[in-house]
């Protein structure tokens, strides 16, 4: 049973949002109550992986947190010889992910590594997932990361990127931010909690528009790029190495 997220209930200021032990303890509750459609995204990552996984290839979960995307992939891919590499730069998240994987009875090997994804070598990959990860990477480092992923993907390989996004129209952007806040209130968060967490995230989470994401992906070499899921200011995209 997940622990309820009350990290910002007291309104105490947090300089930055960090994926430490406190966040890890409440992360499942936090992510499910904060991201509309999160359960659908997780389930469909596995479905997409089942379609695109190649025999004797590797599936990467970059910024894996507690490994929900890895578990979804593990449950649904059926081709032989696949393995999953789950990577996160938070020691607390990696420890939690290792515990989750140890309790799962899936047959596909999962290696969980504590590592900066900007330094990860991607190779023999049929699937790469970044589920709400790229938004925490400095914008100036994103081109290099995507180029590295493209290089390591096999022909026909699939990249899945889920992100919080900005809208190009300022009024529409403000409207959907407000809609997201209403969603969080419906999930039981107070206005104080929403405000405090937003302030903590502003220094570390840098959302971009769909146009910017598509431009980056095409610059990295991807030609087939599109959105497969969107709810308010959250979207998930697929990019295929042709």
Backbone bond lengths (Angstrom), bond angles and torsions (degrees), N, CA, C in turn:
res aa  C-N    CA-C-N  psi(-1)  N-CA   C-N-CA  omega(-1)  CA-C   N-CA-C  phi
1 X - - - 1.476 - - 1.523 109.42 -
2 X 1.338 117.61 129.53 1.457 120.65 -177.17 1.518 111.51 -74.40
3 X 1.328 115.34 151.13 1.456 122.73 177.98 1.519 108.70 -84.13
4 X 1.309 117.50 135.46 1.464 120.97 -178.60 1.524 110.81 -67.79
5 X 1.318 115.41 138.49 1.460 122.08 178.95 1.526 110.01 -79.36
6 X 1.335 115.24 109.78 1.469 121.05 175.28 1.529 110.45 -126.95
7 X 1.333 117.28 24.32 1.465 120.81 -173.26 1.526 113.01 -59.58
8 X 1.319 116.59 -32.22 1.462 119.78 -176.60 1.527 112.32 -110.92
9 X 1.312 116.29 14.98 1.462 119.79 -176.43 1.524 112.72 -65.78
10 X 1.323 116.86 -30.69 1.467 120.23 -178.13 1.518 112.62 -84.33
11 X 1.330 115.85 -11.08 1.455 119.52 -178.96 1.502 114.16 79.08
12 X 1.334 117.40 8.61 1.456 120.07 179.26 1.521 109.77 -64.22
13 X 1.330 118.20 137.59 1.464 120.28 -177.30 1.525 112.01 -71.52
14 X 1.321 115.88 141.53 1.455 122.74 173.52 1.527 106.77 -121.28
15 X 1.338 117.35 123.98 1.462 120.28 -176.76 1.522 111.19 -61.03
16 X 1.317 116.39 -47.78 1.456 122.12 178.93 1.522 108.66 -137.79
17 X 1.311 115.32 159.23 1.458 120.05 172.00 1.525 107.36 -88.82
18 X 1.322 117.42 123.81 1.454 121.43 179.04 1.525 109.69 -129.65
19 X 1.318 115.56 147.90 1.459 120.73 -179.05 1.528 109.53 -87.68
20 X 1.330 114.70 69.81 1.461 120.88 -178.60 1.529 110.27 -97.33
21 X 1.341 115.48 -170.89 1.466 120.48 -177.52 1.522 112.22 -60.10
22 X 1.339 117.34 -34.62 1.463 120.47 -179.88 1.527 111.35 -65.14
23 X 1.330 116.14 -42.69 1.460 120.29 178.96 1.526 110.41 -69.67
24 X 1.324 116.91 -42.17 1.466 120.53 -179.87 1.525 111.09 -56.88
25 X 1.330 116.79 -40.58 1.467 121.20 -176.64 1.526 112.42 -61.45
26 X 1.336 116.83 -30.64 1.473 120.10 -175.98 1.527 112.12 -114.39
27 X 1.328 117.38 5.59 1.461 120.88 -169.47 1.531 114.21 -56.73
28 X 1.337 120.14 -46.61 1.470 118.29 -179.96 1.526 112.71 -56.86
29 X 1.331 116.94 -43.25 1.465 120.06 178.27 1.522 110.57 -67.35
30 X 1.323 116.75 -41.72 1.466 121.75 -178.46 1.516 112.12 -60.80
31 X 1.329 117.24 -49.60 1.459 120.34 -174.47 1.520 111.40 -69.69
32 X 1.326 116.80 -38.19 1.465 119.72 -179.19 1.521 112.41 -70.24
33 X 1.335 117.26 -31.07 1.461 120.90 179.35 1.522 112.81 -89.83
34 X 1.328 116.49 -6.44 1.465 119.98 -176.53 1.521 113.95 -108.32
35 X 1.325 117.31 -27.42 1.463 120.73 -174.45 1.527 109.61 -114.79
36 X 1.325 118.10 108.26 1.471 119.84 178.36 1.523 111.03 -62.98
37 X 1.324 115.56 131.75 1.454 119.96 179.29 1.513 114.70 83.33
38 X 1.331 117.98 10.07 1.462 120.12 -174.78 1.528 112.10 -59.96
39 X 1.341 117.58 -42.98 1.458 119.65 -178.64 1.533 111.10 -63.62
40 X 1.317 116.66 -37.46 1.461 120.53 177.61 1.528 110.30 -64.09
41 X 1.326 116.30 -44.48 1.463 120.41 179.69 1.526 110.49 -59.14
42 X 1.322 116.58 -47.84 1.468 120.19 -179.78 1.526 110.99 -59.29
43 X 1.323 117.03 -48.16 1.460 120.35 -178.70 1.522 111.64 -61.44
44 X 1.326 116.75 -42.80 1.456 120.30 -176.34 1.525 112.73 -75.71
45 X 1.328 118.51 -22.24 1.471 120.21 171.88 1.524 109.31 -59.32
46 X 1.324 115.82 -43.37 1.458 119.46 176.64 1.513 112.29 -63.86
47 X 1.331 117.02 -41.61 1.461 121.51 179.14 1.526 111.16 -62.87
48 X 1.329 116.37 -44.10 1.467 120.19 177.78 1.525 110.93 -64.74
49 X 1.330 115.94 -41.68 1.460 119.66 179.47 1.526 111.09 -61.76
50 X 1.319 116.85 -39.13 1.465 120.61 179.03 1.524 111.38 -61.23
51 X 1.314 116.29 -31.10 1.461 121.17 -179.29 1.531 111.85 -78.55
52 X 1.334 116.94 -35.21 1.461 120.61 -171.08 1.528 114.81 -106.55
53 X 1.322 118.76 -11.63 1.465 120.58 -179.60 1.519 110.65 -63.13
54 X 1.310 116.43 135.77 1.459 122.38 179.70 1.523 109.67 -107.73
55 X 1.317 118.58 147.21 1.474 120.58 176.73 1.526 111.40 -56.95
56 X 1.330 115.31 142.06 1.473 122.32 174.93 1.530 112.88 59.27
57 X 1.332 115.70 35.47 1.465 120.69 177.97 1.517 109.82 -121.31
58 X 1.331 115.87 177.24 1.457 121.74 -178.80 1.528 110.47 -114.81
59 X 1.329 114.97 145.58 1.456 122.57 175.70 1.532 107.40 -116.02
60 X 1.318 116.61 125.59 1.461 121.57 -177.41 1.525 110.53 -106.72
61 X 1.323 115.41 134.41 1.462 122.63 173.86 1.524 106.29 -116.77
62 X 1.336 116.26 96.53 1.464 121.91 -173.65 1.525 110.02 -91.87
63 X 1.328 115.96 121.30 1.453 120.67 -171.52 1.514 108.71 76.36
64 X 1.321 115.05 52.90 1.469 121.43 -167.26 1.521 114.18 -72.59
65 X 1.336 118.97 -15.94 1.468 123.03 -172.74 1.531 109.34 48.60
66 X 1.327 119.03 -123.79 1.468 120.51 -177.44 1.531 113.02 -91.48
67 X 1.325 116.46 10.85 1.449 120.20 167.77 1.515 117.09 86.73
68 X 1.324 118.34 21.82 1.467 118.47 -178.40 1.527 112.47 -65.76
69 X 1.328 117.12 -38.48 1.460 119.38 177.68 1.530 110.19 -66.16
70 X 1.325 116.60 -39.99 1.467 120.78 178.07 1.528 111.04 -61.86
71 X 1.315 116.44 -41.43 1.466 120.04 178.57 1.528 111.13 -64.20
72 X 1.325 116.57 -40.76 1.459 120.38 179.30 1.525 110.88 -63.32
73 X 1.335 116.03 -41.85 1.463 120.76 176.46 1.526 109.80 -63.84
74 X 1.316 115.56 -45.75 1.472 121.19 -178.22 1.533 111.47 -59.11
75 X 1.309 116.21 -38.00 1.464 120.72 -177.19 1.523 112.71 -72.68
76 X 1.343 116.35 -29.31 1.471 117.59 -167.20 1.523 116.00 -109.07
77 X 1.332 119.01 -23.26 1.465 116.94 -179.80 1.525 110.07 -78.02
78 X 1.324 116.10 142.43 1.465 121.74 -173.64 1.522 113.58 -121.74
79 X 1.335 118.49 -10.02 1.463 119.61 -176.97 1.521 110.58 -72.49
80 X 1.327 118.28 150.63 1.463 120.80 -175.40 1.524 113.11 -77.50
81 X 1.320 115.51 153.93 1.455 121.73 170.20 1.510 116.07 80.10
82 X 1.331 118.25 8.32 1.469 120.38 179.45 1.529 110.82 -82.56
83 X 1.311 115.44 150.25 1.457 121.36 170.97 1.516 108.55 -137.13
84 X 1.334 115.85 159.19 1.460 121.94 -178.12 1.522 108.89 -117.49
85 X 1.323 115.95 134.21 1.463 121.85 175.17 1.515 107.22 -116.52
86 X 1.333 116.38 113.72 1.464 122.79 -177.80 1.532 108.24 -106.79
87 X 1.322 116.09 125.46 1.466 120.85 -172.41 1.521 110.93 -128.84
88 X 1.330 115.50 136.20 1.462 121.35 174.36 1.526 107.61 -149.25
89 X 1.340 116.53 149.89 1.464 119.03 179.81 1.522 113.12 -94.30
90 X 1.326 117.12 2.47 1.465 121.56 176.79 1.523 109.20 -95.82
91 X 1.319 116.90 118.10 1.461 120.22 179.55 1.529 111.07 -60.55
92 X 1.334 116.32 -36.82 1.466 120.18 179.99 1.521 110.70 -66.01
93 X 1.335 116.61 -41.80 1.465 119.93 177.93 1.523 111.18 -65.43
94 X 1.317 117.36 -43.33 1.460 121.41 -179.33 1.526 110.39 -61.15
95 X 1.332 116.94 -43.89 1.466 120.12 178.39 1.527 110.58 -61.08
96 X 1.343 116.24 -42.96 1.460 120.58 178.47 1.509 111.88 -65.27
97 X 1.343 117.08 -40.28 1.458 121.57 179.77 1.528 110.70 -65.15
98 X 1.311 116.69 -39.80 1.468 120.20 178.40 1.524 110.85 -62.36
99 X 1.316 116.71 -38.41 1.470 120.02 176.93 1.521 111.36 -64.90
100 X 1.335 115.72 -42.59 1.472 120.47 179.35 1.526 110.15 -61.34
101 X 1.315 117.35 -45.77 1.461 121.03 -178.19 1.528 111.31 -66.34
102 X 1.320 116.92 -35.94 1.460 120.65 -179.93 1.527 111.29 -65.26
103 X 1.339 116.61 -28.01 1.466 120.84 -178.82 1.523 112.98 -87.49
104 X 1.350 116.40 -9.47 1.462 120.86 -178.48 1.533 109.22 -91.52
105 X 1.311 116.80 145.21 1.461 120.44 -176.22 1.525 113.24 -103.05
106 X 1.335 116.50 19.99 1.462 119.88 178.58 1.519 111.72 -65.20
107 X 1.339 115.56 153.20 1.458 120.94 -176.54 1.519 114.04 -90.54
108 X 1.325 117.46 -19.91 1.459 120.14 -176.20 1.535 109.63 -76.54
109 X 1.324 118.58 128.56 1.469 120.83 -179.22 1.532 111.58 -61.88
110 X 1.330 115.75 137.02 1.465 122.19 176.38 1.522 108.44 -126.22
111 X 1.314 115.97 120.84 1.462 121.67 174.24 1.524 108.18 -103.02
112 X 1.332 117.02 123.12 1.465 121.58 179.76 1.526 107.95 -106.44
113 X 1.328 115.96 123.52 1.463 120.03 -175.44 1.524 111.02 -125.42
114 X 1.327 116.23 141.00 1.466 122.30 171.51 1.513 107.11 -91.50
115 X 1.334 115.38 110.96 1.460 119.31 -170.05 1.519 109.57 -162.94
116 X 1.319 116.41 148.75 1.460 122.05 172.70 1.531 108.14 -77.34
117 X 1.317 117.65 120.34 1.463 119.61 -175.66 1.527 112.31 -63.80
118 X 1.328 117.61 -18.48 1.460 120.01 175.98 1.525 111.37 -70.72
119 X 1.332 116.14 -15.57 1.464 120.84 179.72 1.527 112.28 -108.63
120 X 1.321 117.04 3.34 1.458 121.56 -178.20 1.525 110.98 -78.03
121 X 1.321 115.97 133.57 1.459 121.16 172.81 1.528 108.53 -89.89
122 X 1.306 116.57 119.03 1.468 122.23 178.14 1.524 107.89 -93.98
123 X 1.321 117.34 127.56 1.463 119.63 179.82 1.521 110.65 -147.73
124 X 1.329 116.06 148.71 1.463 123.26 176.14 1.534 111.23 48.83
125 X 1.318 116.06 43.06 1.471 121.24 -173.79 1.522 111.13 -98.95
126 X 1.325 116.04 129.25 1.462 119.37 170.36 1.521 111.09 -99.79
127 X 1.348 116.85 -22.32 1.465 122.50 179.04 1.525 109.39 -135.77
128 X 1.331 116.58 133.38 1.468 121.81 168.30 1.523 107.07 -130.61
129 X 1.325 116.08 130.28 1.461 121.71 179.52 1.526 108.83 -119.97
130 X 1.324 115.76 132.72 1.471 121.81 166.89 1.525 106.22 -126.71
131 X 1.313 115.64 97.51 1.456 121.45 -174.59 1.524 109.63 -98.02
132 X 1.346 116.44 98.93 1.463 122.95 -176.28 1.532 110.62 57.02
133 X 1.335 114.23 48.62 1.467 122.76 -178.70 1.521 112.38 -117.39
134 X 1.342 116.65 -47.21 1.468 120.33 -175.12 1.522 111.43 -58.41
135 X 1.320 117.09 -30.98 1.473 121.23 -178.51 1.528 112.57 -62.94
136 X 1.328 117.35 -20.49 1.464 121.48 178.43 1.531 112.60 -95.34
137 X 1.334 117.21 -1.84 1.462 121.88 177.33 1.531 108.48 -89.63
138 X 1.318 117.08 136.36 1.463 120.77 178.95 1.530 109.31 -53.96
139 X 1.346 118.44 132.85 1.470 120.31 -176.45 1.521 114.28 -52.39
140 X 1.332 117.05 -35.99 1.463 119.23 -178.29 1.529 113.02 -71.14
141 X 1.335 117.48 -13.62 1.468 121.03 179.82 1.525 112.33 -98.95
142 X 1.324 117.88 -4.70 1.466 120.38 -172.84 1.523 112.77 -72.19
143 X 1.315 117.98 -37.62 1.468 120.14 -179.83 1.526 110.50 -60.25
144 X 1.331 116.40 -45.85 1.459 120.45 -179.03 1.514 112.31 -64.42
145 X 1.321 116.96 -38.93 1.460 121.58 178.89 1.524 110.54 -63.30
146 X 1.325 117.19 -46.91 1.467 120.48 -179.20 1.525 111.51 -66.57
147 X 1.326 116.75 -36.08 1.462 119.82 177.15 1.531 110.71 -64.49
148 X 1.333 116.53 -39.10 1.459 121.66 177.79 1.526 111.09 -64.41
149 X 1.333 116.39 -40.99 1.469 120.62 177.62 1.522 110.55 -64.59
150 X 1.316 116.56 -46.17 1.469 120.46 179.97 1.530 110.73 -58.24
151 X 1.306 116.12 -44.03 1.462 121.11 -179.39 1.521 111.48 -60.68
152 X 1.348 116.98 -38.04 1.456 120.94 -175.69 1.515 115.22 -85.59
153 X 1.334 117.37 -10.13 1.467 120.81 178.17 1.526 111.08 -78.66
154 X 1.311 115.66 142.64 1.458 120.84 171.50 1.527 109.30 -71.65
155 X 1.325 118.67 156.69 1.478 119.86 172.72 1.528 110.15 -55.28
156 X 1.318 116.45 132.38 1.458 121.38 -175.28 1.512 113.67 84.15
157 X 1.345 116.22 0.79 1.464 120.71 -179.76 1.514 112.32 -69.61
158 X 1.337 115.30 154.45 1.464 122.08 -172.95 1.522 111.61 -114.78
159 X 1.323 116.21 131.55 1.462 123.32 170.11 1.518 108.20 -110.05
160 X 1.335 116.53 128.71 1.467 122.50 175.66 1.519 107.77 -114.24
161 X 1.323 116.40 123.84 1.467 121.62 178.70 1.523 108.69 -124.51
162 X 1.324 116.25 120.04 1.469 121.82 173.61 1.526 107.47 -108.26
163 X 1.337 116.38 135.54 1.458 120.30 -172.98 1.532 112.11 -148.86
164 X 1.312 114.88 151.98 1.455 119.98 161.26 1.525 105.98 -77.57
165 X 1.319 118.05 135.33 1.461 120.61 -173.83 1.523 111.72 -121.56
166 X 1.328 114.56 161.85 1.461 122.55 169.45 1.519 108.56 -104.94
167 X 1.323 115.77 150.99 1.455 120.84 172.59 1.524 108.93 -98.25
168 X 1.321 116.31 144.85 1.463 120.11 -177.08 1.522 111.90 -67.40
169 X 1.314 117.10 -34.73 1.465 121.05 177.61 1.529 109.55 -80.67
170 X 1.333 119.35 118.75 1.470 121.46 -175.43 1.521 113.78 -58.14
171 X 1.338 117.24 -39.50 1.459 119.38 -178.56 1.529 110.75 -68.85
172 X 1.327 116.70 -39.64 1.467 120.58 177.31 1.520 110.62 -66.95
173 X 1.326 116.42 -38.23 1.464 120.55 177.92 1.526 110.44 -61.57
174 X 1.327 116.01 -46.00 1.467 120.27 179.18 1.524 110.97 -63.64
175 X 1.327 116.43 -38.03 1.468 120.76 -179.73 1.529 110.66 -62.82
176 X 1.328 117.33 -45.61 1.462 119.68 -176.77 1.533 112.11 -75.17
177 X 1.312 117.25 -26.82 1.471 118.87 170.97 1.520 109.59 -62.83
178 X 1.323 116.18 -43.49 1.466 120.15 178.18 1.533 110.91 -64.71
179 X 1.318 117.78 -39.35 1.453 120.77 176.98 1.531 111.00 -62.25
180 X 1.326 115.73 -39.43 1.469 119.69 177.32 1.526 110.95 -63.94
181 X 1.329 116.30 -40.91 1.464 119.69 178.18 1.529 110.88 -63.33
182 X 1.328 116.77 -38.57 1.463 119.66 176.37 1.526 111.05 -62.81
183 X 1.321 115.48 -41.13 1.464 119.92 176.82 1.527 110.24 -57.85
184 X 1.324 117.04 -44.86 1.463 120.09 -178.52 1.534 111.40 -66.52
185 X 1.318 116.48 -36.58 1.467 118.75 175.36 1.523 110.55 -63.03
186 X 1.319 116.55 -38.82 1.467 120.28 177.81 1.529 111.50 -65.06
187 X 1.321 116.62 -23.59 1.464 120.98 177.39 1.526 112.41 -87.34
188 X 1.340 117.06 1.92 1.454 120.64 174.66 1.513 115.97 102.91
189 X 1.334 118.40 1.93 1.459 120.60 176.44 1.524 109.92 -79.20
190 X 1.314 116.84 142.29 1.464 121.39 176.14 1.523 109.66 -82.81
191 X 1.322 116.89 163.38 1.459 121.12 176.31 1.524 110.29 -60.33
192 X 1.342 117.38 -35.95 1.462 121.43 178.56 1.524 110.35 -63.98
193 X 1.329 117.47 -45.44 1.462 120.69 178.80 1.525 111.06 -61.09
194 X 1.313 115.81 -43.76 1.466 120.58 -178.89 1.526 110.52 -62.93
195 X 1.326 116.34 -43.48 1.456 121.08 -178.92 1.526 111.67 -66.06
196 X 1.324 116.76 -44.09 1.468 120.67 -177.85 1.531 111.17 -66.39
197 X 1.322 116.51 -42.09 1.462 118.70 -179.34 1.521 110.29 -68.32
198 X 1.332 117.14 -39.04 1.467 119.37 179.07 1.531 110.10 -61.00
199 X 1.328 116.96 -41.59 1.465 120.66 178.86 1.530 111.10 -63.66
200 X 1.331 116.58 -38.84 1.463 120.45 -179.53 1.522 111.75 -68.61
201 X 1.335 116.59 -34.40 1.459 120.74 -177.09 1.520 113.33 -79.59
202 X 1.322 117.54 -24.10 1.461 120.61 -172.39 1.527 112.97 -59.35
203 X 1.341 117.19 -27.43 1.465 120.47 -177.99 1.524 113.01 -85.59
204 X 1.320 117.54 -11.23 1.470 119.32 -173.44 1.521 113.72 -127.49
205 X 1.333 118.40 -15.43 1.461 121.94 -178.15 1.520 108.65 -113.53
206 X 1.345 115.97 119.73 1.463 120.74 -174.50 1.530 109.78 -121.65
207 X 1.342 117.10 90.38 1.472 119.87 -178.02 1.522 112.21 -74.29
208 X 1.327 115.38 152.18 1.455 121.79 177.28 1.522 109.50 -125.96
209 X 1.315 116.27 168.48 1.462 120.40 179.10 1.531 110.04 -79.92
210 X 1.321 115.87 163.12 1.460 120.53 175.37 1.528 110.11 -58.97
211 X 1.310 116.89 -40.35 1.466 120.33 178.38 1.515 111.30 -58.51
212 X 1.335 116.83 -45.07 1.460 120.52 179.28 1.531 111.53 -63.66
213 X 1.317 116.30 -40.71 1.465 119.55 178.15 1.527 110.77 -62.33
214 X 1.321 116.68 -45.97 1.463 119.53 -179.01 1.521 111.19 -64.35
215 X 1.327 117.12 -38.55 1.462 120.21 178.22 1.518 110.77 -63.27
216 X 1.329 116.58 -42.67 1.469 120.11 178.67 1.524 111.32 -62.34
217 X 1.318 116.32 -45.54 1.455 120.56 -177.70 1.528 111.21 -64.60
218 X 1.310 117.29 -40.36 1.462 120.23 179.33 1.527 110.72 -69.93
219 X 1.330 116.40 -35.77 1.466 119.80 176.76 1.527 111.26 -64.56
220 X 1.346 116.31 -29.96 1.461 120.75 178.59 1.525 112.08 -75.61
221 X 1.339 117.06 -15.49 1.455 120.91 178.11 1.517 114.79 124.49
222 X 1.324 117.45 -12.88 1.465 120.42 -179.23 1.531 110.23 -71.31
223 X 1.312 116.60 135.85 1.457 120.97 178.13 1.531 111.24 -109.11
224 X 1.311 117.23 -30.35 1.460 121.64 177.50 1.522 108.17 -99.38
225 X 1.333 116.42 106.29 1.467 122.67 -175.43 1.519 108.49 -139.51
226 X 1.336 117.38 130.20 1.462 118.43 176.17 1.529 110.18 -164.50
227 X 1.333 114.60 169.72 1.460 122.17 177.68 1.523 108.86 -90.34
228 X 1.319 117.16 134.32 1.466 119.24 174.38 1.528 111.74 -111.91
229 X 1.344 117.13 -13.97 1.467 120.28 179.16 1.525 108.82 -150.96
230 X 1.343 115.72 139.51 1.454 120.14 172.00 1.520 110.12 -153.42
231 X 1.321 115.91 138.15 1.461 122.77 172.01 1.514 107.65 -144.09
232 X 1.333 116.67 116.78 1.461 121.98 -175.28 1.532 109.03 54.21
233 X 1.334 117.17 -128.30 1.465 120.24 -176.92 1.532 111.96 -99.46
234 X 1.327 115.60 38.51 1.462 122.46 173.90 1.521 108.11 -130.51
235 X 1.321 116.35 133.58 1.459 120.42 -177.22 1.515 110.37 -144.16
236 X 1.322 115.26 154.98 1.455 120.88 173.26 1.526 108.53 -128.09
237 X 1.317 115.75 133.64 1.459 122.32 -175.09 1.519 111.02 -119.44
238 X 1.313 115.94 154.30 1.457 121.66 171.69 1.521 108.57 -117.90
239 X 1.340 114.63 144.42 1.457 121.91 174.62 1.522 107.34 -136.96
240 X 1.323 116.95 131.19 1.460 121.76 -175.33 1.535 108.87 -116.24
241 X 1.322 114.60 134.13 1.471 119.39 175.64 1.522 108.51 -81.04
242 X 1.312 116.59 110.27 1.467 121.63 -176.77 1.517 111.67 -79.54
